Amino acid sequence: MHDMLLSAILGVVEGITEFLPISSTAHLLVTERLLGLGEEWEAFTVVIQLGAILAVVAIYFQVFWRALVGLPSSAEARRFALGLILALLPSVAAGLALKKLLDRVLLDPAHAMPFIAGCWIAGGIIILAFERIAPQPHWLEGDRLPLSKAFQIGCCQVLSIIPGVSRSGATILGGELLGVDRRAATLFTFYLAVPTMMGATILELHHKAGALSQGQGLNIAIGFVVSFVMAFFVIRQFLAIVTRYGLRPFGWYRIAAGIALIAYLAVH
């Protein structure tokens, strides 16, 4: 029962934070630290990411299906697919090159917690500052971005391999600074999440699958379902919030979370 509750908690954290510009990786690492979880839970958190991925596919199924069936005959479908591929490539290259360094240094709890706190605060300040100077948007549709813009947003996504730097925050804010409408950048971020998270999950499972035990089947199912449900609702609400208020509420949250984490580390 205890493990089932922990699974549900991690599923809630993953589902809520995966698509918000507050870093799901950082929140999961901090949650694991606060709950006193060991390395055996690392593989678990990788698997339940698939629930969040499935939520994106479920909500935007028509977009993906239309692009898939249109590949042989539609230039627009091929451009959409190529845009996602180009946006994915920088993260693939950076992830493969830096994974060992990140695992050895940044994911070590002794180094990761202060680093995450600093990233949360710095990221919050950057969001508050950069949203004020973003240019007027020129590209208004998330599924029809020029290939050059898709690639540039993909380069922004590279920053998210650092714990505490949000993938959605990097791509949405980067898109805004590149002249992409905030709503369009958010939608493209959702689309890009599917191949990005799927690839990252497969890579992580390749390294950590051995840590999964047969007895974790029920816990994984609970975390997966909870992650899917939470992400499904967050995605819908997040798009409305970003369209109306921008990323500023999340910038303030990041600063508050970073200060709170520093205070916690100071007394523990």
C-alpha positions as CSV (number, residue, x, y, z in Angstrom):
1,M,0.0,0.0,0.0
2,H,2.9,2.3,0.8
3,D,4.5,1.8,-2.5
4,M,1.2,2.3,-4.3
5,L,0.8,5.7,-2.6
6,L,4.3,6.6,-3.6
7,S,3.6,5.6,-7.2
8,A,0.5,7.8,-7.3
9,I,2.4,10.7,-5.8
10,L,5.1,10.4,-8.4
11,G,2.5,10.0,-11.2
12,V,0.8,13.3,-10.0
13,V,4.1,15.1,-10.0
14,E,5.1,13.8,-13.5
15,G,1.7,14.5,-15.0
16,I,1.4,18.0,-13.6
17,T,4.9,19.2,-14.3
18,E,5.9,17.5,-17.6
19,F,4.4,20.2,-19.8
20,L,4.6,23.2,-17.5
21,P,7.7,25.5,-17.7
22,I,8.9,24.4,-14.3
23,S,11.0,21.3,-15.1
24,S,9.5,17.9,-14.5
25,T,12.9,16.3,-14.0
26,A,13.8,18.8,-11.2
27,H,10.4,18.2,-9.5
28,L,10.8,14.4,-9.7
29,L,14.3,14.6,-8.3
30,V,13.3,16.9,-5.5
31,T,10.2,14.7,-4.7
32,E,12.3,11.5,-4.6
33,R,14.7,13.3,-2.2
34,L,11.9,14.5,0.0
35,L,10.3,11.0,0.1
36,G,13.6,9.3,0.7
37,L,13.4,7.1,-2.4
38,G,16.4,5.1,-3.6
39,E,17.8,4.5,-7.0
40,E,15.3,1.7,-7.7
41,W,12.7,4.4,-8.3
42,E,14.7,6.1,-11.0
43,A,13.6,3.6,-13.7
44,F,10.0,3.9,-12.4
45,T,9.9,7.6,-13.1
46,V,11.2,7.0,-16.6
47,V,8.5,4.6,-17.4
48,I,5.6,6.7,-16.1
49,Q,6.7,9.5,-18.6
50,L,5.0,7.4,-21.2
51,G,1.7,8.2,-19.6
52,A,2.3,11.9,-20.2
53,I,3.3,11.2,-23.8
54,L,0.1,9.3,-24.3
55,A,-1.9,12.2,-23.1
56,V,-0.4,14.5,-25.8
57,V,-1.2,11.8,-28.4
58,A,-4.7,11.5,-27.2
59,I,-5.5,15.2,-27.2
60,Y,-3.8,15.9,-30.6
61,F,-4.5,12.6,-32.2
62,Q,-6.1,14.2,-35.3
63,V,-3.1,16.3,-35.9
64,F,-0.7,13.3,-35.7
65,W,-3.0,11.0,-37.7
66,R,-3.6,13.6,-40.4
67,A,0.2,14.1,-40.8
68,L,0.9,10.3,-40.8
69,V,-1.7,9.3,-43.4
70,G,-0.8,12.4,-45.5
71,L,2.9,11.7,-45.7
72,P,2.7,10.0,-49.2
73,S,0.5,12.7,-50.8
74,S,0.6,15.9,-48.8
75,A,3.5,18.4,-48.9
76,E,2.1,20.0,-45.7
77,A,2.2,16.7,-43.8
78,R,5.7,16.1,-44.9
79,R,6.8,19.6,-43.8
80,F,5.2,19.0,-40.4
81,A,7.0,15.7,-40.0
82,L,10.3,17.1,-41.2
83,G,9.9,20.1,-38.9
84,L,9.6,17.7,-35.9
85,I,12.6,15.7,-37.1
86,L,14.8,18.8,-37.5
87,A,13.7,20.1,-34.1
88,L,14.5,16.8,-32.5
89,L,18.0,16.4,-33.9
90,P,19.9,19.0,-31.6
91,S,18.5,17.3,-28.5
92,V,19.5,13.9,-29.7
93,A,23.0,14.9,-30.4
94,A,23.4,16.8,-27.1
95,G,21.8,14.1,-25.1
96,L,24.0,11.4,-26.4
97,A,27.1,13.5,-26.0
98,L,26.4,14.8,-22.5
99,K,24.3,12.0,-20.8
100,K,27.2,10.5,-18.9
101,L,28.3,13.9,-17.6
102,L,24.8,14.8,-16.5
103,D,24.3,11.4,-14.8
104,R,27.6,11.6,-12.9
105,V,27.5,15.3,-11.8
106,L,24.0,16.9,-12.0
107,L,21.9,13.9,-11.0
108,D,24.1,13.3,-7.9
109,P,21.8,14.5,-5.0
110,A,24.7,16.3,-3.3
111,H,25.2,18.5,-6.4
112,A,21.7,18.4,-8.0
113,M,19.6,20.0,-5.3
114,P,21.5,23.3,-5.1
115,F,21.9,23.3,-8.8
116,I,18.2,22.8,-9.3
117,A,17.4,25.6,-6.9
118,G,19.7,28.0,-8.8
119,C,18.2,26.9,-12.1
120,W,14.6,27.5,-10.9
121,I,15.4,31.0,-9.7
122,A,17.5,31.9,-12.8
123,G,14.9,30.5,-15.1
124,G,12.1,32.4,-13.4
125,I,14.0,35.7,-13.7
126,I,14.7,34.9,-17.4
127,I,11.1,34.2,-18.1
128,L,10.0,37.5,-16.4
129,A,12.6,39.5,-18.3
130,F,12.4,37.9,-21.7
131,E,8.6,37.9,-22.0
132,R,8.8,41.7,-21.8
133,I,11.1,42.0,-24.7
134,A,9.7,39.3,-27.0
135,P,9.0,40.7,-30.5
136,Q,5.7,40.9,-32.2
137,P,4.9,37.4,-33.6
138,H,5.1,36.7,-37.3
139,W,4.3,32.9,-37.3
140,L,0.9,32.1,-35.9
141,E,0.3,28.3,-36.5
142,G,2.1,25.6,-34.5
143,D,1.7,22.9,-37.1
144,R,2.9,25.1,-40.0
145,L,6.1,26.7,-38.8
146,P,9.0,27.2,-41.3
147,L,11.6,24.5,-41.1
148,S,14.2,27.0,-40.0
149,K,12.0,28.1,-37.0
150,A,11.4,24.5,-36.1
151,F,15.1,23.8,-36.0
152,Q,15.8,26.9,-34.0
153,I,13.2,25.9,-31.4
154,G,14.8,22.5,-31.3
155,C,18.2,24.2,-30.5
156,C,16.4,26.0,-27.6
157,Q,15.2,22.6,-26.4
158,V,18.8,21.4,-25.9
159,L,18.9,23.5,-22.7
160,S,16.3,21.3,-21.1
161,I,18.8,18.4,-20.7
162,I,20.0,20.3,-17.6
163,P,17.8,19.5,-14.5
164,G,15.9,22.6,-13.6
165,V,15.7,23.9,-17.1
166,S,12.2,23.2,-18.4
167,R,11.8,21.7,-21.9
168,S,8.5,23.5,-22.5
169,G,9.9,26.7,-21.0
170,A,12.9,26.7,-23.2
171,T,11.0,26.0,-26.4
172,I,8.0,28.3,-25.7
173,L,10.1,31.2,-24.6
174,G,12.7,30.5,-27.3
175,G,9.8,30.4,-29.9
176,E,8.5,33.8,-28.6
177,L,11.9,35.4,-29.0
178,L,12.2,33.9,-32.5
179,G,8.9,35.7,-33.5
180,V,6.6,32.7,-33.1
181,D,3.2,33.4,-31.5
182,R,3.0,32.2,-27.9
183,R,0.1,29.8,-28.6
184,A,1.7,28.5,-31.7
185,A,5.0,27.9,-29.8
186,T,3.1,26.1,-27.1
187,L,1.3,23.8,-29.6
188,F,4.6,23.0,-31.4
189,T,6.1,22.2,-27.9
190,F,3.4,19.7,-27.4
191,Y,3.9,18.1,-30.8
192,L,7.7,18.0,-30.3
193,A,7.2,16.4,-26.9
194,V,6.1,13.1,-28.4
195,P,9.2,12.2,-30.3
196,T,11.5,13.9,-27.8
197,M,10.1,12.2,-24.7
198,M,9.7,8.9,-26.5
199,G,13.3,8.9,-27.5
200,A,14.5,10.0,-24.1
201,T,12.4,7.3,-22.4
202,I,13.8,4.6,-24.7
203,L,17.3,5.7,-24.0
204,E,16.8,5.8,-20.2
205,L,15.1,2.4,-20.2
206,H,18.1,1.0,-22.1
207,H,20.3,2.0,-19.2
208,K,17.9,1.4,-16.3
209,A,15.6,-1.4,-17.3
210,G,17.6,-3.7,-15.1
211,A,16.4,-1.8,-12.1
212,L,12.8,-2.7,-12.7
213,S,11.5,-5.7,-10.9
214,Q,8.5,-7.8,-11.7
215,G,6.9,-6.8,-8.4
216,Q,6.7,-3.2,-9.6
217,G,4.1,-4.0,-12.3
218,L,1.1,-2.7,-10.3
219,N,3.1,0.4,-9.1
220,I,4.1,1.2,-12.7
221,A,0.5,0.8,-13.8
222,I,-0.7,3.2,-11.1
223,G,2.0,5.8,-11.9
224,F,1.3,5.5,-15.6
225,V,-2.4,6.0,-15.3
226,V,-2.1,8.9,-12.8
227,S,0.5,10.5,-15.0
228,F,-1.8,10.2,-18.1
229,V,-4.8,11.6,-16.3
230,M,-3.0,14.6,-14.8
231,A,-1.2,15.4,-18.0
232,F,-4.4,15.2,-20.0
233,F,-6.0,18.0,-17.9
234,V,-2.9,20.1,-17.5
235,I,-2.2,20.3,-21.2
236,R,-5.7,21.7,-21.9
237,Q,-5.5,24.2,-19.0
238,F,-1.9,25.2,-19.7
239,L,-2.7,26.3,-23.3
240,A,-5.5,28.5,-22.0
241,I,-3.3,30.0,-19.3
242,V,-0.4,30.7,-21.6
243,T,-2.6,32.2,-24.2
244,R,-4.1,34.6,-21.7
245,Y,-1.3,35.3,-19.1
246,G,1.9,34.2,-20.8
247,L,4.6,32.4,-18.8
248,R,4.9,35.0,-16.1
249,P,2.9,33.1,-13.4
250,F,5.3,30.2,-13.9
251,G,8.3,32.5,-13.7
252,W,7.2,33.7,-10.2
253,Y,6.5,30.0,-9.2
254,R,10.1,29.0,-10.2
255,I,11.6,31.8,-8.1
256,A,9.4,30.9,-5.1
257,A,10.2,27.1,-5.5
258,G,14.0,27.9,-5.8
259,I,13.9,30.0,-2.6
260,A,11.9,27.3,-0.8
261,L,14.4,24.6,-1.8
262,I,17.4,26.7,-0.7
263,A,15.7,27.2,2.7
264,Y,15.0,23.4,3.0
265,L,18.7,22.6,2.1
266,A,19.9,25.2,4.7
267,V,18.2,23.4,7.6
268,H,18.7,19.8,6.4
